[in-house]
Amino acid sequence: MKDYHCCATCQHFKAEKKAEGMFYFCKRLGYETKSSYKFNCWSPREEIKKLMDKK
């Protein structure tokens, strides 16, 4: 799990390209984040769950 646990692999992570650059935020928490941040509310996407099961 430690290899995958970060905001970028979470189902609530959203990335948007804006004129100022990329904007990353958590749809669940409702605030800006970074792709490498880690929170206890992490819910991995389905493809990430499959990768973790393979390991």
C-alpha distance matrix in Angstrom:
0.0 3.8 5.4 5.4 5.9 9.6 12.8 13.5 10.9 12.2 15.1 17.2 17.2 20.7 22.3 26.1 28.5 31.4 34.6 33.2 30.0 26.5 25.5 22.0 21.6 19.7 21.7 20.6 21.4 24.2 24.0 23.3 19.9 18.6 15.9 14.0 14.3 11.8 13.1 12.5 13.7 10.9 11.4 9.8 12.6 13.6 13.2 9.6 9.2 11.4 9.7 6.6 9.6 11.4 9.3
3.8 0.0 3.8 5.5 5.3 8.5 12.1 13.1 11.5 13.1 16.5 18.1 17.4 20.8 21.9 25.7 27.8 30.6 33.5 31.8 28.6 25.3 24.5 21.1 21.0 19.6 22.1 21.2 21.4 24.0 23.3 22.2 18.6 16.8 14.5 11.8 12.3 10.1 12.2 12.3 14.3 11.7 13.2 11.9 14.8 16.4 15.7 11.9 12.5 14.6 12.3 9.7 13.0 14.2 11.7
5.4 3.8 0.0 3.8 6.1 8.5 12.0 11.8 10.3 12.8 16.2 18.1 16.9 19.9 20.6 24.3 26.1 29.1 31.9 30.4 27.0 23.7 23.4 20.2 20.7 19.8 22.4 22.1 22.5 24.7 23.9 22.3 18.7 16.4 13.5 11.2 12.8 11.5 14.2 15.0 16.4 13.2 14.2 11.9 14.0 15.5 13.9 10.3 11.8 13.3 10.3 8.7 12.4 12.7 10.3
5.4 5.5 3.8 0.0 3.8 6.1 9.1 8.8 6.6 9.1 12.4 14.5 13.5 16.5 17.6 21.3 23.5 26.6 29.6 28.3 25.0 21.5 20.9 17.6 17.8 16.6 18.9 18.7 19.5 21.7 21.1 19.8 16.4 14.5 11.3 9.9 11.3 10.0 12.3 13.1 13.8 10.2 10.8 8.3 10.3 12.2 11.0 7.3 9.2 11.2 8.9 7.8 11.5 12.6 11.2
5.9 5.3 6.1 3.8 0.0 3.8 7.1 8.4 6.9 7.9 11.6 12.8 12.1 15.6 17.1 20.9 23.3 26.1 29.2 27.6 24.6 21.1 19.9 16.3 15.9 14.4 16.9 16.2 16.6 19.0 18.5 17.5 14.1 12.8 10.3 8.7 8.7 6.6 8.5 9.4 10.4 7.2 8.9 7.7 10.7 13.3 13.1 9.4 10.6 13.6 12.0 10.2 13.7 15.5 14.0
9.6 8.5 8.5 6.1 3.8 0.0 3.8 5.5 5.8 6.9 10.7 11.1 9.5 12.7 13.9 17.6 19.9 22.5 25.5 23.9 20.9 17.5 16.2 12.7 12.6 11.6 14.5 14.4 14.4 16.4 15.4 14.0 10.5 9.0 6.6 5.3 5.5 4.7 7.5 9.8 10.4 7.4 9.6 8.8 11.2 14.4 14.1 10.9 12.9 15.8 14.2 13.3 16.8 18.4 17.2
12.8 12.1 12.0 9.1 7.1 3.8 0.0 3.8 5.4 5.2 8.5 8.0 6.0 9.1 10.6 14.3 17.0 19.4 22.6 21.2 18.4 14.8 13.1 9.4 8.9 7.9 10.9 11.3 11.5 13.0 12.1 10.8 7.7 7.0 5.0 6.0 5.6 5.9 7.5 10.2 9.7 7.1 8.9 8.7 10.4 14.1 14.3 11.8 14.0 17.0 16.0 15.5 18.9 20.6 19.9
13.5 13.1 11.8 8.8 8.4 5.5 3.8 0.0 3.8 5.6 8.4 8.8 6.0 8.2 8.9 12.6 15.0 17.9 21.1 20.1 16.9 13.2 12.3 9.0 9.7 9.6 12.1 13.4 14.1 15.0 14.2 12.4 9.5 7.9 4.5 6.6 8.1 9.2 11.2 13.8 13.0 9.9 10.6 9.1 9.5 13.0 12.4 10.4 13.4 15.7 14.5 14.9 18.3 19.4 19.1
10.9 11.5 10.3 6.6 6.9 5.8 5.4 3.8 0.0 3.8 6.7 8.7 7.3 10.2 11.6 15.4 17.9 21.1 24.4 23.6 20.4 16.7 15.8 12.4 12.5 11.4 13.2 13.7 15.2 16.7 16.5 15.4 12.7 11.4 8.2 9.2 10.4 10.0 11.6 13.1 12.1 8.5 8.2 5.7 6.2 9.5 9.0 6.7 9.6 12.0 11.1 11.4 14.6 16.0 16.0
12.2 13.1 12.8 9.1 7.9 6.9 5.2 5.6 3.8 0.0 3.8 5.4 5.5 9.0 11.6 15.2 18.4 21.2 24.7 24.0 21.2 17.4 15.7 12.0 11.0 8.9 10.2 10.2 12.0 13.8 14.3 13.9 11.8 11.7 9.4 10.8 10.6 9.6 9.9 11.1 9.1 5.9 5.2 4.4 5.5 9.3 10.3 8.4 10.2 13.3 13.3 13.1 15.8 17.9 18.2
15.1 16.5 16.2 12.4 11.6 10.7 8.5 8.4 6.7 3.8 0.0 3.8 5.7 8.3 11.5 14.7 18.1 20.9 24.6 24.4 21.8 18.1 16.2 12.9 11.5 9.0 8.9 9.2 12.0 13.4 14.7 14.9 13.6 14.1 12.1 14.1 13.9 13.1 12.7 13.4 10.6 8.1 5.9 5.6 4.7 8.2 10.1 9.5 10.8 13.6 14.5 14.8 17.0 19.2 20.1
17.2 18.1 18.1 14.5 12.8 11.1 8.0 8.8 8.7 5.4 3.8 0.0 3.8 6.4 10.1 13.0 16.7 18.9 22.7 22.2 20.0 16.4 13.9 10.6 8.4 5.5 5.2 5.7 8.4 9.5 11.1 11.7 11.0 12.4 11.4 13.7 12.8 12.3 11.5 12.7 9.6 8.2 7.4 8.6 8.5 12.0 13.8 13.0 14.3 17.3 18.0 18.0 20.4 22.7 23.3
17.2 17.4 16.9 13.5 12.1 9.5 6.0 6.0 7.3 5.5 5.7 3.8 0.0 3.8 6.8 10.2 13.6 16.1 19.7 19.1 16.6 12.9 10.7 7.3 6.1 4.8 6.3 8.2 9.7 10.1 10.3 9.7 8.5 9.2 8.0 10.9 10.7 11.3 11.5 13.7 11.5 9.5 9.6 9.7 9.6 13.2 14.1 13.0 15.2 18.0 17.9 18.3 21.1 22.9 23.2
20.7 20.8 19.9 16.5 15.6 12.7 9.1 8.2 10.2 9.0 8.3 6.4 3.8 0.0 3.8 6.7 10.3 12.7 16.4 16.2 13.9 10.4 8.3 5.8 5.4 6.1 6.6 9.8 11.2 10.2 10.4 9.4 9.3 10.1 9.4 13.0 13.1 14.5 14.8 17.2 14.9 13.3 13.1 13.0 12.1 15.4 16.0 15.6 18.1 20.4 20.4 21.3 24.0 25.5 26.0
22.3 21.9 20.6 17.6 17.1 13.9 10.6 8.9 11.6 11.6 11.5 10.1 6.8 3.8 0.0 3.8 6.8 9.7 13.3 13.1 10.5 6.9 5.7 4.5 6.6 8.9 10.0 13.3 14.2 12.7 11.9 9.9 9.8 9.6 8.9 12.8 13.7 15.9 17.0 19.8 18.0 16.1 16.2 15.6 14.5 17.7 17.5 17.2 20.2 22.1 21.6 22.8 25.8 26.8 27.2
26.1 25.7 24.3 21.3 20.9 17.6 14.3 12.6 15.4 15.2 14.7 13.0 10.2 6.7 3.8 0.0 3.8 6.2 10.0 10.6 8.5 5.8 5.1 6.4 8.5 11.3 11.8 15.5 16.1 13.9 13.1 11.1 12.0 12.2 12.2 16.0 16.9 19.3 20.2 23.1 21.2 19.6 19.7 19.2 17.9 20.9 20.7 20.7 23.7 25.5 25.1 26.5 29.3 30.3 30.8
28.5 27.8 26.1 23.5 23.3 19.9 17.0 15.0 17.9 18.4 18.1 16.7 13.6 10.3 6.8 3.8 0.0 3.8 7.0 8.1 5.9 4.5 6.2 8.8 11.6 14.8 15.5 19.1 19.6 17.2 15.9 13.5 14.3 13.9 14.0 17.6 18.9 21.8 23.1 26.2 24.6 22.9 23.1 22.3 20.9 23.7 23.1 23.2 26.4 27.9 27.2 28.8 31.7 32.3 32.7
31.4 30.6 29.1 26.6 26.1 22.5 19.4 17.9 21.1 21.2 20.9 18.9 16.1 12.7 9.7 6.2 3.8 0.0 3.8 5.4 5.1 5.9 6.9 10.4 12.8 16.2 16.8 20.5 20.4 17.5 16.1 13.7 15.3 15.4 16.3 19.8 20.7 23.7 24.9 28.1 26.4 25.2 25.7 25.3 24.1 27.1 26.6 26.6 29.8 31.4 30.7 32.2 35.2 35.9 36.2
34.6 33.5 31.9 29.6 29.2 25.5 22.6 21.1 24.4 24.7 24.6 22.7 19.7 16.4 13.3 10.0 7.0 3.8 0.0 3.8 5.5 8.2 9.8 13.6 16.1 19.7 20.4 24.0 23.7 20.7 18.9 16.5 18.1 18.0 19.1 22.3 23.4 26.6 27.9 31.3 29.9 28.6 29.3 28.8 27.7 30.7 30.0 30.0 33.2 34.8 33.9 35.4 38.5 39.0 39.2
33.2 31.8 30.4 28.3 27.6 23.9 21.2 20.1 23.6 24.0 24.4 22.2 19.1 16.2 13.1 10.6 8.1 5.4 3.8 0.0 3.8 7.0 8.4 12.2 14.9 18.6 20.0 23.3 22.5 19.7 17.3 14.4 15.9 15.7 17.4 20.2 21.1 24.5 25.9 29.5 28.4 27.4 28.5 28.2 27.6 30.8 30.2 29.6 32.9 34.7 33.5 34.7 38.0 38.6 38.4
30.0 28.6 27.0 25.0 24.6 20.9 18.4 16.9 20.4 21.2 21.8 20.0 16.6 13.9 10.5 8.5 5.9 5.1 5.5 3.8 0.0 3.8 6.5 10.0 13.2 16.9 18.6 21.9 21.4 19.0 16.6 13.5 14.1 13.2 14.3 17.2 18.6 22.0 23.8 27.3 26.4 24.9 25.9 25.3 24.6 27.7 26.9 26.3 29.6 31.3 30.0 31.3 34.6 35.0 34.9
26.5 25.3 23.7 21.5 21.1 17.5 14.8 13.2 16.7 17.4 18.1 16.4 12.9 10.4 6.9 5.8 4.5 5.9 8.2 7.0 3.8 0.0 3.8 6.6 10.1 13.7 15.4 18.7 18.4 16.4 14.3 11.1 11.3 10.3 11.0 14.2 15.6 18.9 20.6 24.0 22.9 21.3 22.2 21.5 20.8 24.0 23.3 22.6 25.9 27.7 26.5 27.7 31.0 31.6 31.5
25.5 24.5 23.4 20.9 19.9 16.2 13.1 12.3 15.8 15.7 16.2 13.9 10.7 8.3 5.7 5.1 6.2 6.9 9.8 8.4 6.5 3.8 0.0 3.8 6.7 10.4 12.2 15.4 14.9 12.7 10.5 7.5 8.5 8.7 10.1 13.5 14.0 17.0 18.1 21.5 20.2 19.0 20.1 20.0 19.6 23.0 22.9 22.0 25.0 27.2 26.3 27.2 30.4 31.4 31.3
22.0 21.1 20.2 17.6 16.3 12.7 9.4 9.0 12.4 12.0 12.9 10.6 7.3 5.8 4.5 6.4 8.8 10.4 13.6 12.2 10.0 6.6 3.8 0.0 3.8 7.2 9.6 12.5 12.1 10.6 8.7 5.8 5.6 6.0 7.1 10.6 10.8 13.5 14.5 17.8 16.5 15.2 16.4 16.4 16.4 19.9 20.0 18.8 21.6 24.1 23.3 23.8 27.0 28.3 28.1
21.6 21.0 20.7 17.8 15.9 12.6 8.9 9.7 12.5 11.0 11.5 8.4 6.1 5.4 6.6 8.5 11.6 12.8 16.1 14.9 13.2 10.1 6.7 3.8 0.0 3.8 6.3 9.0 8.4 6.9 5.5 4.0 4.9 7.3 8.7 11.7 10.7 12.5 12.6 15.6 13.9 13.2 14.4 15.3 15.6 19.3 20.0 18.8 21.1 23.9 23.5 23.7 26.7 28.5 28.4
19.7 19.6 19.8 16.6 14.4 11.6 7.9 9.6 11.4 8.9 9.0 5.5 4.8 6.1 8.9 11.3 14.8 16.2 19.7 18.6 16.9 13.7 10.4 7.2 3.8 0.0 3.8 5.4 5.4 5.4 5.7 6.3 6.5 9.1 9.8 12.3 10.7 11.3 10.5 12.8 10.5 10.2 11.3 12.8 13.5 17.1 18.5 17.2 18.9 22.0 22.1 21.8 24.6 26.8 26.8
21.7 22.1 22.4 18.9 16.9 14.5 10.9 12.1 13.2 10.2 8.9 5.2 6.3 6.6 10.0 11.8 15.5 16.8 20.4 20.0 18.6 15.4 12.2 9.6 6.3 3.8 0.0 3.8 5.8 5.1 7.4 9.1 10.1 12.7 13.1 15.8 14.3 14.6 13.2 14.8 11.8 11.8 11.9 13.6 13.6 16.9 18.8 18.1 19.5 22.5 23.1 23.1 25.5 27.8 28.3
20.6 21.2 22.1 18.7 16.2 14.4 11.3 13.4 13.7 10.2 9.2 5.7 8.2 9.8 13.3 15.5 19.1 20.5 24.0 23.3 21.9 18.7 15.4 12.5 9.0 5.4 3.8 0.0 3.8 5.6 8.4 10.8 11.4 14.2 14.6 16.6 14.4 13.7 11.5 12.3 9.0 10.0 10.2 12.9 13.6 16.8 19.2 18.2 18.8 22.2 23.1 22.5 24.7 27.4 27.7
21.4 21.4 22.5 19.5 16.6 14.4 11.5 14.1 15.2 12.0 12.0 8.4 9.7 11.2 14.2 16.1 19.6 20.4 23.7 22.5 21.4 18.4 14.9 12.1 8.4 5.4 5.8 3.8 0.0 3.8 5.8 8.8 9.6 12.9 14.2 15.8 13.1 12.7 10.2 11.5 9.1 10.7 12.2 15.0 16.3 19.7 21.8 20.3 21.1 24.6 25.1 24.2 26.7 29.4 29.3
24.2 24.0 24.7 21.7 19.0 16.4 13.0 15.0 16.7 13.8 13.4 9.5 10.1 10.2 12.7 13.9 17.2 17.5 20.7 19.7 19.0 16.4 12.7 10.6 6.9 5.4 5.1 5.6 3.8 0.0 3.8 7.1 9.3 12.9 14.6 16.8 14.6 15.0 13.2 15.1 12.7 13.8 15.0 17.3 18.0 21.5 23.3 22.2 23.4 26.7 27.1 26.6 29.2 31.7 31.7
24.0 23.3 23.9 21.1 18.5 15.4 12.1 14.2 16.5 14.3 14.7 11.1 10.3 10.4 11.9 13.1 15.9 16.1 18.9 17.3 16.6 14.3 10.5 8.7 5.5 5.7 7.4 8.4 5.8 3.8 0.0 3.8 6.5 10.2 12.7 14.7 12.5 13.7 12.6 15.1 13.6 14.4 16.3 18.2 19.2 22.8 24.2 22.7 24.4 27.6 27.4 27.0 29.9 32.1 31.8
23.3 22.2 22.3 19.8 17.5 14.0 10.8 12.4 15.4 13.9 14.9 11.7 9.7 9.4 9.9 11.1 13.5 13.7 16.5 14.4 13.5 11.1 7.5 5.8 4.0 6.3 9.1 10.8 8.8 7.1 3.8 0.0 3.8 7.1 10.0 12.2 10.6 12.8 12.7 15.9 14.9 14.9 16.9 18.1 19.0 22.7 23.5 21.9 24.1 27.0 26.4 26.2 29.4 31.2 30.8
19.9 18.6 18.7 16.4 14.1 10.5 7.7 9.5 12.7 11.8 13.6 11.0 8.5 9.3 9.8 12.0 14.3 15.3 18.1 15.9 14.1 11.3 8.5 5.6 4.9 6.5 10.1 11.4 9.6 9.3 6.5 3.8 0.0 3.8 6.7 8.5 6.9 9.4 10.1 13.7 13.2 12.6 15.0 15.8 17.1 20.9 21.3 19.3 21.6 24.5 23.6 23.2 26.6 28.3 27.5
18.6 16.8 16.4 14.5 12.8 9.0 7.0 7.9 11.4 11.7 14.1 12.4 9.2 10.1 9.6 12.2 13.9 15.4 18.0 15.7 13.2 10.3 8.7 6.0 7.3 9.1 12.7 14.2 12.9 12.9 10.2 7.1 3.8 0.0 3.8 5.5 5.4 8.9 11.0 14.7 14.7 13.3 15.6 15.6 16.8 20.5 20.2 18.0 20.7 23.4 21.9 21.7 25.3 26.5 25.6
15.9 14.5 13.5 11.3 10.3 6.6 5.0 4.5 8.2 9.4 12.1 11.4 8.0 9.4 8.9 12.2 14.0 16.3 19.1 17.4 14.3 11.0 10.1 7.1 8.7 9.8 13.1 14.6 14.2 14.6 12.7 10.0 6.7 3.8 0.0 3.8 5.7 8.5 11.1 14.5 14.4 12.1 13.9 13.0 14.0 17.5 16.8 14.6 17.6 20.0 18.3 18.5 22.1 23.0 22.2
14.0 11.8 11.2 9.9 8.7 5.3 6.0 6.6 9.2 10.8 14.1 13.7 10.9 13.0 12.8 16.0 17.6 19.8 22.3 20.2 17.2 14.2 13.5 10.6 11.7 12.3 15.8 16.6 15.8 16.8 14.7 12.2 8.5 5.5 3.8 0.0 3.8 6.6 10.1 13.4 14.2 12.0 14.4 13.6 15.3 18.6 17.9 15.0 17.7 20.1 18.1 17.6 21.4 22.3 20.9
14.3 12.3 12.8 11.3 8.7 5.5 5.6 8.1 10.4 10.6 13.9 12.8 10.7 13.1 13.7 16.9 18.9 20.7 23.4 21.1 18.6 15.6 14.0 10.8 10.7 10.7 14.3 14.4 13.1 14.6 12.5 10.6 6.9 5.4 5.7 3.8 0.0 3.8 6.8 10.5 11.6 10.2 13.3 13.5 15.8 19.3 19.3 16.3 18.4 21.3 19.7 18.7 22.3 23.8 22.4
11.8 10.1 11.5 10.0 6.6 4.7 5.9 9.2 10.0 9.6 13.1 12.3 11.3 14.5 15.9 19.3 21.8 23.7 26.6 24.5 22.0 18.9 17.0 13.5 12.5 11.3 14.6 13.7 12.7 15.0 13.7 12.8 9.4 8.9 8.5 6.6 3.8 0.0 3.8 6.9 8.6 7.4 10.9 11.6 14.5 17.9 18.3 15.0 16.4 19.6 18.3 16.7 20.1 22.0 20.5
13.1 12.2 14.2 12.3 8.5 7.5 7.5 11.2 11.6 9.9 12.7 11.5 11.5 14.8 17.0 20.2 23.1 24.9 27.9 25.9 23.8 20.6 18.1 14.5 12.6 10.5 13.2 11.5 10.2 13.2 12.6 12.7 10.1 11.0 11.1 10.1 6.8 3.8 0.0 3.8 5.4 5.8 9.6 11.6 14.7 18.0 19.2 16.2 16.8 20.4 19.8 17.9 20.9 23.3 22.1
12.5 12.3 15.0 13.1 9.4 9.8 10.2 13.8 13.1 11.1 13.4 12.7 13.7 17.2 19.8 23.1 26.2 28.1 31.3 29.5 27.3 24.0 21.5 17.8 15.6 12.8 14.8 12.3 11.5 15.1 15.1 15.9 13.7 14.7 14.5 13.4 10.5 6.9 3.8 0.0 3.8 5.5 8.9 11.4 14.9 17.7 19.4 16.4 16.2 19.9 19.7 17.3 19.8 22.7 21.5
13.7 14.3 16.4 13.8 10.4 10.4 9.7 13.0 12.1 9.1 10.6 9.6 11.5 14.9 18.0 21.2 24.6 26.4 29.9 28.4 26.4 22.9 20.2 16.5 13.9 10.5 11.8 9.0 9.1 12.7 13.6 14.9 13.2 14.7 14.4 14.2 11.6 8.6 5.4 3.8 0.0 3.8 6.4 9.7 12.8 15.6 17.8 15.3 15.1 18.9 19.3 17.3 19.6 22.6 22.1
10.9 11.7 13.2 10.2 7.2 7.4 7.1 9.9 8.5 5.9 8.1 8.2 9.5 13.3 16.1 19.6 22.9 25.2 28.6 27.4 24.9 21.3 19.0 15.2 13.2 10.2 11.8 10.0 10.7 13.8 14.4 14.9 12.6 13.3 12.1 12.0 10.2 7.4 5.8 5.5 3.8 0.0 3.8 6.3 9.5 12.6 14.3 11.7 11.8 15.5 15.7 14.0 16.5 19.3 18.9
11.4 13.2 14.2 10.8 8.9 9.6 8.9 10.6 8.2 5.2 5.9 7.4 9.6 13.1 16.2 19.7 23.1 25.7 29.3 28.5 25.9 22.2 20.1 16.4 14.4 11.3 11.9 10.2 12.2 15.0 16.3 16.9 15.0 15.6 13.9 14.4 13.3 10.9 9.6 8.9 6.4 3.8 0.0 3.8 6.6 9.3 11.6 9.7 9.3 13.0 13.9 12.7 14.7 17.6 17.9
9.8 11.9 11.9 8.3 7.7 8.8 8.7 9.1 5.7 4.4 5.6 8.6 9.7 13.0 15.6 19.2 22.3 25.3 28.8 28.2 25.3 21.5 20.0 16.4 15.3 12.8 13.6 12.9 15.0 17.3 18.2 18.1 15.8 15.6 13.0 13.6 13.5 11.6 11.6 11.4 9.7 6.3 3.8 0.0 3.8 6.5 8.1 5.9 6.2 9.8 10.4 9.7 12.0 14.5 15.0
12.6 14.8 14.0 10.3 10.7 11.2 10.4 9.5 6.2 5.5 4.7 8.5 9.6 12.1 14.5 17.9 20.9 24.1 27.7 27.6 24.6 20.8 19.6 16.4 15.6 13.5 13.6 13.6 16.3 18.0 19.2 19.0 17.1 16.8 14.0 15.3 15.8 14.5 14.7 14.9 12.8 9.5 6.6 3.8 0.0 3.8 5.6 5.3 6.4 8.9 10.1 10.7 12.6 14.6 15.9
13.6 16.4 15.5 12.2 13.3 14.4 14.1 13.0 9.5 9.3 8.2 12.0 13.2 15.4 17.7 20.9 23.7 27.1 30.7 30.8 27.7 24.0 23.0 19.9 19.3 17.1 16.9 16.8 19.7 21.5 22.8 22.7 20.9 20.5 17.5 18.6 19.3 17.9 18.0 17.7 15.6 12.6 9.3 6.5 3.8 0.0 3.8 5.4 5.1 6.4 8.8 9.9 10.7 12.7 14.8
13.2 15.7 13.9 11.0 13.1 14.1 14.3 12.4 9.0 10.3 10.1 13.8 14.1 16.0 17.5 20.7 23.1 26.6 30.0 30.2 26.9 23.3 22.9 20.0 20.0 18.5 18.8 19.2 21.8 23.3 24.2 23.5 21.3 20.2 16.8 17.9 19.3 18.3 19.2 19.4 17.8 14.3 11.6 8.1 5.6 3.8 0.0 3.8 5.4 5.1 6.4 8.8 9.9 10.8 13.0
9.6 11.9 10.3 7.3 9.4 10.9 11.8 10.4 6.7 8.4 9.5 13.0 13.0 15.6 17.2 20.7 23.2 26.6 30.0 29.6 26.3 22.6 22.0 18.8 18.8 17.2 18.1 18.2 20.3 22.2 22.7 21.9 19.3 18.0 14.6 15.0 16.3 15.0 16.2 16.4 15.3 11.7 9.7 5.9 5.3 5.4 3.8 0.0 3.8 5.3 5.0 6.2 8.6 9.9 11.0
9.2 12.5 11.8 9.2 10.6 12.9 14.0 13.4 9.6 10.2 10.8 14.3 15.2 18.1 20.2 23.7 26.4 29.8 33.2 32.9 29.6 25.9 25.0 21.6 21.1 18.9 19.5 18.8 21.1 23.4 24.4 24.1 21.6 20.7 17.6 17.7 18.4 16.4 16.8 16.2 15.1 11.8 9.3 6.2 6.4 5.1 5.4 3.8 0.0 3.8 5.5 5.1 6.2 8.8 10.2
11.4 14.6 13.3 11.2 13.6 15.8 17.0 15.7 12.0 13.3 13.6 17.3 18.0 20.4 22.1 25.5 27.9 31.4 34.8 34.7 31.3 27.7 27.2 24.1 23.9 22.0 22.5 22.2 24.6 26.7 27.6 27.0 24.5 23.4 20.0 20.1 21.3 19.6 20.4 19.9 18.9 15.5 13.0 9.8 8.9 6.4 5.1 5.3 3.8 0.0 3.8 5.4 5.1 6.3 9.0
9.7 12.3 10.3 8.9 12.0 14.2 16.0 14.5 11.1 13.3 14.5 18.0 17.9 20.4 21.6 25.1 27.2 30.7 33.9 33.5 30.0 26.5 26.3 23.3 23.5 22.1 23.1 23.1 25.1 27.1 27.4 26.4 23.6 21.9 18.3 18.1 19.7 18.3 19.8 19.7 19.3 15.7 13.9 10.4 10.1 8.8 6.4 5.0 5.5 3.8 0.0 3.8 5.4 5.2 6.7
6.6 9.7 8.7 7.8 10.2 13.3 15.5 14.9 11.4 13.1 14.8 18.0 18.3 21.3 22.8 26.5 28.8 32.2 35.4 34.7 31.3 27.7 27.2 23.8 23.7 21.8 23.1 22.5 24.2 26.6 27.0 26.2 23.2 21.7 18.5 17.6 18.7 16.7 17.9 17.3 17.3 14.0 12.7 9.7 10.7 9.9 8.8 6.2 5.1 5.4 3.8 0.0 3.8 5.4 5.4
9.6 13.0 12.4 11.5 13.7 16.8 18.9 18.3 14.6 15.8 17.0 20.4 21.1 24.0 25.8 29.3 31.7 35.2 38.5 38.0 34.6 31.0 30.4 27.0 26.7 24.6 25.5 24.7 26.7 29.2 29.9 29.4 26.6 25.3 22.1 21.4 22.3 20.1 20.9 19.8 19.6 16.5 14.7 12.0 12.6 10.7 9.9 8.6 6.2 5.1 5.4 3.8 0.0 3.8 5.5
11.4 14.2 12.7 12.6 15.5 18.4 20.6 19.4 16.0 17.9 19.2 22.7 22.9 25.5 26.8 30.3 32.3 35.9 39.0 38.6 35.0 31.6 31.4 28.3 28.5 26.8 27.8 27.4 29.4 31.7 32.1 31.2 28.3 26.5 23.0 22.3 23.8 22.0 23.3 22.7 22.6 19.3 17.6 14.5 14.6 12.7 10.8 9.9 8.8 6.3 5.2 5.4 3.8 0.0 3.8
9.3 11.7 10.3 11.2 14.0 17.2 19.9 19.1 16.0 18.2 20.1 23.3 23.2 26.0 27.2 30.8 32.7 36.2 39.2 38.4 34.9 31.5 31.3 28.1 28.4 26.8 28.3 27.7 29.3 31.7 31.8 30.8 27.5 25.6 22.2 20.9 22.4 20.5 22.1 21.5 22.1 18.9 17.9 15.0 15.9 14.8 13.0 11.0 10.2 9.0 6.7 5.4 5.5 3.8 0.0
